Amino acid sequence: MKALVVGNGGREHALAWALLRSPNVEQVFCTPGNGGTASTQNCQNLPIKVDDFAAIAQAVADNSIDLVVVGPELPLSLGITDYLQQRNIKVFGPNKESAQIEASKSWAKALMQEAGVPTAESETFTEAQAAIAYIQQQGAPIVVKADGLAAGKGVIVATTEAEACAAVEELFTQGFSKLVVEEFLEGEEVSVLALTDGITIRPLLPAQDHKRIGEGDTGKNTGGMGAYADAPIATPAIMQQIEQEILQPTIATLRKRGIDYRGVLYAGLMITPEGKAKILEFNCRFGDPETQAVLPLLETPLDSLLLACAEQKLAQHPPIKWQDGIAVCVVAASGGYPDAYEKGKVITGIEKAEDKDAIVFQAGTKLEDGKVVTDGGRVLGVTAVGKDFSSAIAQVYSAIECIEFEKMYYRRDIGHRVR
């Protein structure tokens, strides 16, 4: 079969890489892809924007593509799945109505309440004054969330009332018309990416990522500076609770509303000190960089799982198989990220890193005159698989030290919670 992956990040390179590991997959196309997908065997970039649905549909017809896999949330929220399905094209990714679970925090909160899943208490606001009054009433710490897509940076965990009030003003100034203010939950965060065909739901391995730019989980929020799987905080008992009390009721409630959700249901969760999982937020797509840590451990061919979801046959699919071990991904970013940064820096050492049994997933890169150069904030995700955390962490840092580009930055403490 042939597949098309929509997107140009590290997640999309990981999806293309995982699809090409399957004996059933002959070729993968990426729209628009990046420097990594451009230089991967049996992978071809097509210069099409993620929101140019007509051009994507034409590419499917021109190249006899069997399945479209949508990476980013933007085209999902704009209705790429609806557009392609209307043209009898198989798509892995939820439709526009389903994608509201990420595109609107208030919509998602209402769904959580209807499903009766454990989550933080919250209120939704359309005016800054009312939100600020609520914050002053509740006190800090407290969490302020933009009600809309914000590339993983729309959540502010405020430690003081002043910080929370400033966040409210800032988000409304940025053009968000609505925001959610919710209670701060204590504990450790974990991500569970679950595959669903709208009826059956199957969780993948739990992962933990490091959102902050600075070591010790300090500084500004980013799209993610590293991740690891299988996360030990999500014990088998906790995973059972997540599946039975959060994932299954959510899918059942979506079905009750007449919503046919097929794709990834990404649960961002807090594991409380008492060992209970509470849902912080849902996303409608694979996580980044969690995908770069989860997929290298997957033994089941990815294409068969994604097709089973698209065709609503997941219940008949055999259980998901995983290889033993731990995967750790460390993100190499441009200097200055998540604020202003420069592009066009030549990257060297990728092959040397891969010689050390690492997988280098490219994100913010492009090919220019035969050289791979930086083209974004998060540039690379370097992943290593080891028999345990110590060996995986040692291996990934040994590999990333081979890579160089001007002003390259990466955290040296990924996995510090489990070292």
C-alpha positions as CSV (number, residue, x, y, z in Angstrom):
1,M,0.0,0.0,0.0
2,K,0.9,3.7,-0.3
3,A,0.3,6.2,2.5
4,L,0.3,10.0,2.6
5,V,1.3,11.8,5.9
6,V,0.1,15.3,6.3
7,G,2.5,17.6,8.2
8,N,6.1,18.6,8.4
9,G,7.2,18.0,12.0
10,G,9.1,15.4,14.0
11,R,5.8,13.6,14.6
12,E,5.2,13.3,10.9
13,H,8.8,12.0,10.3
14,A,8.2,9.4,13.0
15,L,4.9,8.4,11.4
16,A,6.5,8.0,8.0
17,W,9.4,6.0,9.5
18,A,7.0,3.7,11.4
19,L,4.8,3.1,8.3
20,L,7.8,2.3,6.2
21,R,8.8,-0.4,8.7
22,S,5.7,-2.4,7.7
23,P,6.2,-5.0,5.0
24,N,2.8,-3.9,3.6
25,V,3.9,-0.3,2.9
26,E,5.6,0.3,-0.4
27,Q,5.9,4.1,-0.3
28,V,5.0,7.1,1.9
29,F,4.4,10.6,0.6
30,C,4.6,13.7,3.0
31,T,2.8,17.0,2.5
32,P,4.9,19.1,2.8
33,G,7.4,17.0,4.8
34,N,10.8,18.2,6.0
35,G,14.5,17.5,5.4
36,G,14.2,14.1,7.1
37,T,11.3,12.8,5.1
38,A,13.0,14.2,1.9
39,S,16.1,12.0,2.5
40,T,14.3,8.8,3.7
41,Q,14.2,5.9,1.3
42,N,10.8,5.2,-0.3
43,C,9.5,8.6,1.1
44,Q,8.7,11.6,-1.1
45,N,7.8,15.1,-0.2
46,L,5.1,16.9,-2.0
47,P,5.1,20.7,-1.8
48,I,1.5,21.1,-0.6
49,K,0.3,23.1,2.4
50,V,-1.5,21.2,5.2
51,D,-4.7,23.2,4.6
52,D,-4.8,22.9,0.8
53,F,-7.3,20.1,0.8
54,A,-8.0,20.1,-2.9
55,A,-4.3,19.7,-3.8
56,I,-4.0,16.9,-1.2
57,A,-7.0,15.1,-2.7
58,Q,-5.5,15.5,-6.2
59,A,-2.1,14.0,-4.9
60,V,-4.0,11.0,-3.5
61,A,-5.6,10.4,-7.0
62,D,-2.3,11.0,-8.9
63,N,-0.3,8.7,-6.7
64,S,-2.9,5.9,-6.0
65,I,-2.6,6.5,-2.3
66,D,-4.6,4.1,-0.1
67,L,-4.5,5.9,3.3
68,V,-4.1,9.5,4.4
69,V,-2.6,10.0,7.9
70,V,-3.1,13.5,9.3
71,G,-0.4,14.7,11.8
72,P,-1.2,18.2,13.0
73,E,-4.3,19.6,14.7
74,L,-4.8,22.5,12.3
75,P,-6.0,20.6,9.2
76,L,-8.1,18.3,11.4
77,S,-9.9,21.3,13.0
78,L,-10.5,22.8,9.5
79,G,-12.2,19.6,8.3
80,I,-9.6,17.8,6.2
81,T,-11.1,14.4,7.1
82,D,-14.6,15.5,6.1
83,Y,-13.3,16.8,2.8
84,L,-11.4,13.7,1.9
85,Q,-14.1,11.2,3.1
86,Q,-16.6,13.0,0.9
87,R,-14.3,11.9,-2.0
88,N,-14.1,8.3,-0.8
89,I,-10.6,8.7,0.5
90,K,-9.6,6.7,3.6
91,V,-8.3,9.0,6.4
92,F,-6.8,8.4,9.8
93,G,-7.8,11.4,11.9
94,P,-11.0,12.7,13.4
95,N,-13.5,14.8,11.5
96,K,-14.1,18.5,12.1
97,E,-16.8,18.0,14.7
98,S,-14.6,15.5,16.6
99,A,-11.6,17.8,16.5
100,Q,-13.3,20.3,18.7
101,I,-12.0,18.2,21.5
102,E,-8.7,20.0,21.0
103,A,-9.8,23.1,19.1
104,S,-12.1,24.3,21.9
105,K,-11.2,23.8,25.6
106,S,-14.7,24.8,26.7
107,W,-16.3,22.3,24.3
108,A,-14.0,19.6,25.7
109,K,-14.7,20.5,29.3
110,A,-18.5,20.2,28.7
111,L,-17.9,16.8,27.1
112,M,-15.8,15.7,30.1
113,Q,-18.6,16.7,32.5
114,E,-21.2,14.9,30.4
115,A,-19.0,11.8,30.3
116,G,-18.5,12.0,34.1
117,V,-14.7,11.6,33.8
118,P,-12.4,12.8,36.6
119,T,-11.1,16.3,35.8
120,A,-10.3,19.6,37.4
121,E,-13.0,22.1,38.4
122,S,-13.3,24.9,35.9
123,E,-15.2,27.9,34.5
124,T,-15.3,29.4,31.0
125,F,-15.1,33.1,30.4
126,T,-15.6,35.5,27.4
127,E,-14.5,38.7,29.3
128,A,-11.3,39.4,31.1
129,Q,-12.9,41.2,34.1
130,A,-15.1,38.2,35.0
131,A,-12.1,35.8,34.7
132,I,-9.9,38.0,36.9
133,A,-12.7,38.2,39.5
134,Y,-12.9,34.4,39.5
135,I,-9.1,34.1,39.9
136,Q,-9.1,36.5,42.8
137,Q,-11.9,34.5,44.4
138,Q,-10.2,31.1,43.9
139,G,-6.6,32.1,44.6
140,A,-3.4,30.6,43.2
141,P,-1.9,28.4,42.0
142,I,-4.4,28.2,39.2
143,V,-4.4,27.3,35.5
144,V,-5.5,29.6,32.5
145,K,-6.1,28.0,29.1
146,A,-6.8,29.6,25.8
147,D,-10.0,28.3,24.1
148,G,-8.4,27.5,20.8
149,L,-5.4,26.1,19.0
150,A,-2.2,27.5,20.4
151,A,0.5,25.0,19.2
152,G,0.9,23.5,22.7
153,K,1.6,26.9,24.3
154,G,-1.9,28.0,25.3
155,V,-1.8,26.8,28.9
156,I,-0.4,28.9,31.7
157,V,0.1,27.4,35.1
158,A,0.2,30.5,37.3
159,T,1.8,30.4,40.7
160,T,0.4,33.8,41.8
161,E,-2.9,35.6,41.2
162,A,-1.0,38.4,39.5
163,E,0.5,36.0,37.0
164,A,-2.9,34.4,36.3
165,C,-4.5,37.8,35.7
166,A,-1.7,38.8,33.4
167,A,-2.2,35.6,31.5
168,V,-5.9,36.4,31.1
169,E,-5.1,39.8,29.7
170,E,-2.4,38.5,27.4
171,L,-4.6,35.7,25.9
172,F,-7.5,38.1,25.2
173,T,-5.0,40.5,23.7
174,Q,-3.7,37.7,21.4
175,G,-7.2,37.4,20.0
176,F,-8.7,34.5,21.9
177,S,-12.4,35.2,22.4
178,K,-12.9,32.6,25.2
179,L,-10.7,31.0,27.9
180,V,-11.0,28.4,30.6
181,V,-9.8,28.9,34.2
182,E,-9.4,25.7,36.2
183,E,-8.1,24.4,39.5
184,F,-4.4,23.4,39.7
185,L,-3.9,19.7,40.2
186,E,-1.0,18.3,42.1
187,G,1.0,15.3,40.7
188,E,2.9,14.1,37.7
189,E,1.7,14.5,34.1
190,V,1.5,11.6,31.7
191,S,0.3,11.3,28.1
192,V,-1.7,8.4,26.8
193,L,-2.2,8.3,23.0
194,A,-5.1,6.0,22.3
195,L,-6.3,4.7,18.9
196,T,-10.0,4.5,18.3
197,D,-12.4,3.7,15.4
198,G,-15.3,5.5,17.2
199,I,-16.4,2.4,19.0
200,T,-13.4,0.5,20.3
201,I,-10.4,2.3,21.9
202,R,-6.9,0.9,22.4
203,P,-4.3,2.9,24.4
204,L,-0.7,2.9,23.3
205,L,2.2,2.9,25.8
206,P,2.1,5.8,28.3
207,A,4.7,8.5,27.8
208,Q,5.9,11.5,29.8
209,D,7.3,14.6,28.1
210,H,9.2,17.7,29.3
211,K,7.3,20.8,28.3
212,R,9.6,23.5,29.9
213,I,12.6,24.9,28.0
214,G,14.9,24.8,31.0
215,E,16.5,21.9,32.9
216,G,14.7,20.9,36.1
217,D,11.5,21.7,34.3
218,T,12.0,25.4,34.5
219,G,11.4,28.4,32.2
220,K,8.8,28.8,29.4
221,N,6.5,26.2,28.0
222,T,7.4,24.7,24.7
223,G,5.9,22.2,22.3
224,G,8.0,19.6,24.2
225,M,11.8,19.2,24.8
226,G,11.9,15.4,25.2
227,A,9.9,12.4,26.1
228,Y,10.1,8.8,27.2
229,A,8.0,5.6,27.2
230,D,6.9,3.3,28.8
231,A,6.3,5.8,31.7
232,P,6.5,3.9,35.0
233,I,4.2,6.4,36.8
234,A,1.3,4.9,34.8
235,T,1.2,1.5,36.4
236,P,-1.0,-1.3,35.0
237,A,-3.7,-0.4,37.6
238,I,-3.6,3.3,36.6
239,M,-3.8,2.4,32.9
240,Q,-6.8,0.2,33.6
241,Q,-8.4,3.2,35.4
242,I,-7.6,5.5,32.5
243,E,-9.2,3.1,30.0
244,Q,-12.3,2.3,32.0
245,E,-13.0,5.7,33.7
246,I,-11.7,8.2,31.1
247,L,-11.2,6.8,27.6
248,Q,-14.2,4.5,27.2
249,P,-16.7,6.9,28.8
250,T,-15.5,9.7,26.5
251,I,-15.9,7.7,23.3
252,A,-19.3,6.4,24.5
253,T,-20.4,10.1,25.1
254,L,-19.2,11.2,21.7
255,R,-21.2,8.3,20.2
256,K,-24.2,9.3,22.2
257,R,-23.9,12.8,20.7
258,G,-23.8,11.2,17.2
259,I,-20.1,12.0,16.7
260,D,-18.0,9.5,14.8
261,Y,-14.5,9.9,16.3
262,R,-11.8,7.9,14.4
263,G,-8.2,8.6,15.0
264,V,-6.0,9.4,18.0
265,L,-7.6,10.4,21.3
266,Y,-4.7,11.9,23.1
267,A,-5.3,12.2,26.9
268,G,-3.1,14.6,28.8
269,L,-3.4,13.3,32.4
270,M,-2.4,14.2,35.9
271,I,-1.5,11.3,38.2
272,T,-2.3,12.6,41.7
273,P,-0.2,11.8,44.8
274,E,-3.0,9.3,45.7
275,G,-2.4,7.4,42.5
276,K,-5.5,8.4,40.6
277,A,-5.6,9.7,37.0
278,K,-7.5,13.0,36.2
279,I,-7.9,14.3,32.7
280,L,-6.2,17.7,32.1
281,E,-7.0,18.0,28.4
282,F,-7.7,16.0,25.2
283,N,-6.0,16.4,21.9
284,C,-7.2,15.0,18.5
285,R,-3.8,13.9,17.1
286,F,-0.5,12.1,17.9
287,G,1.6,14.0,20.5
288,D,4.9,15.5,19.7
289,P,7.5,14.4,21.0
290,E,5.6,11.5,22.6
291,T,5.1,9.8,19.2
292,Q,8.9,9.8,18.7
293,A,9.2,7.8,22.0
294,V,6.2,5.5,21.5
295,L,6.4,4.3,17.9
296,P,10.0,2.9,18.1
297,L,8.7,0.4,20.6
298,L,5.7,-0.7,18.5
299,E,6.0,-4.2,17.0
300,T,2.5,-4.3,15.4
301,P,2.6,-2.8,11.8
302,L,1.4,0.8,12.2
303,D,-0.5,0.7,8.9
304,S,-2.8,-2.2,10.0
305,L,-3.8,-0.3,13.2
306,L,-4.5,3.0,11.4
307,L,-6.5,1.2,8.6
308,A,-8.5,-0.7,11.3
309,C,-9.5,2.7,12.8
310,A,-10.3,4.3,9.5
311,E,-12.4,1.3,8.4
312,Q,-14.0,0.9,11.9
313,K,-12.6,-2.6,12.4
314,L,-10.5,-2.1,15.5
315,A,-12.4,-4.6,17.5
316,Q,-11.3,-7.4,15.1
317,H,-7.6,-6.3,15.1
318,P,-5.2,-8.5,17.1
319,P,-3.8,-7.1,20.4
320,I,-1.1,-4.5,20.0
321,K,2.5,-6.0,20.4
322,W,5.4,-4.0,21.9
323,Q,9.1,-4.7,22.1
324,D,10.7,-4.9,25.5
325,G,12.7,-1.9,26.6
326,I,12.5,1.9,27.1
327,A,12.6,4.6,24.5
328,V,13.9,8.1,25.2
329,C,13.7,11.1,22.8
330,V,15.7,14.3,23.3
331,V,14.8,17.4,21.3
332,A,17.5,19.6,19.8
333,A,16.2,23.1,19.4
334,S,17.4,26.4,17.8
335,G,19.0,28.8,20.2
336,G,16.4,31.3,21.4
337,Y,13.4,28.9,21.1
338,P,10.6,29.2,22.2
339,D,11.2,32.9,21.5
340,A,12.9,34.4,18.4
341,Y,15.5,32.1,16.7
342,E,17.4,32.0,13.5
343,K,17.0,29.6,10.6
344,G,19.3,28.2,7.9
345,K,22.0,26.7,10.1
346,V,23.8,23.7,8.6
347,I,23.3,20.5,10.6
348,T,26.1,17.9,10.7
349,G,26.5,14.6,12.5
350,I,23.1,13.0,11.9
351,E,24.7,9.9,10.3
352,K,27.2,9.6,13.2
353,A,24.3,9.7,15.7
354,E,22.4,7.0,13.7
355,D,25.6,4.9,13.8
356,K,25.2,4.9,17.6
357,D,21.9,3.0,17.2
358,A,19.8,6.2,17.6
359,I,16.9,7.3,15.4
360,V,17.1,10.9,14.3
361,F,13.6,12.3,13.6
362,Q,13.8,15.6,11.8
363,A,11.3,18.4,12.7
364,G,12.3,22.0,11.8
365,T,14.6,21.1,8.9
366,K,14.7,21.4,5.2
367,L,17.1,20.3,2.4
368,E,19.0,23.2,0.8
369,D,21.6,22.6,-1.9
370,G,22.0,19.0,-0.7
371,K,22.5,20.0,3.0
372,V,20.1,19.7,5.9
373,V,19.6,23.1,7.5
374,T,17.5,24.3,10.4
375,D,14.0,25.6,9.5
376,G,12.1,25.8,12.9
377,G,12.3,26.0,16.7
378,R,12.4,22.3,17.5
379,V,14.9,21.0,14.9
380,L,15.5,17.3,15.7
381,G,14.2,14.6,18.0
382,V,16.9,12.0,18.8
383,T,15.5,8.7,20.1
384,A,17.3,5.7,21.5
385,V,15.9,2.4,22.7
386,G,17.5,0.6,25.6
387,K,16.8,-2.3,27.9
388,D,16.2,0.1,30.8
389,F,16.2,3.9,31.5
390,S,19.8,4.1,32.3
391,S,21.0,2.5,29.1
392,A,18.4,4.4,26.9
393,I,19.4,7.7,28.4
394,A,23.1,7.1,28.1
395,Q,22.7,6.0,24.5
396,V,20.5,8.9,23.4
397,Y,23.0,11.5,24.9
398,S,25.9,9.7,23.4
399,A,24.2,10.1,20.0
400,I,23.0,13.7,20.3
401,E,26.6,14.8,21.1
402,C,27.5,13.8,17.5
403,I,25.1,16.4,16.1
404,E,26.1,20.0,15.6
405,F,24.5,23.2,14.3
406,E,25.1,26.9,15.3
407,K,23.4,27.8,18.6
408,M,22.0,24.2,19.1
409,Y,20.3,23.7,22.5
410,Y,19.0,20.7,24.2
411,R,18.1,19.7,27.8
412,R,20.6,17.4,29.4
413,D,18.1,16.0,32.0
414,I,15.4,14.3,30.0
415,G,14.2,11.4,32.1
416,H,15.3,13.0,35.3
417,R,12.2,11.7,37.1
418,V,13.2,8.1,36.5
419,R,17.0,8.2,36.5
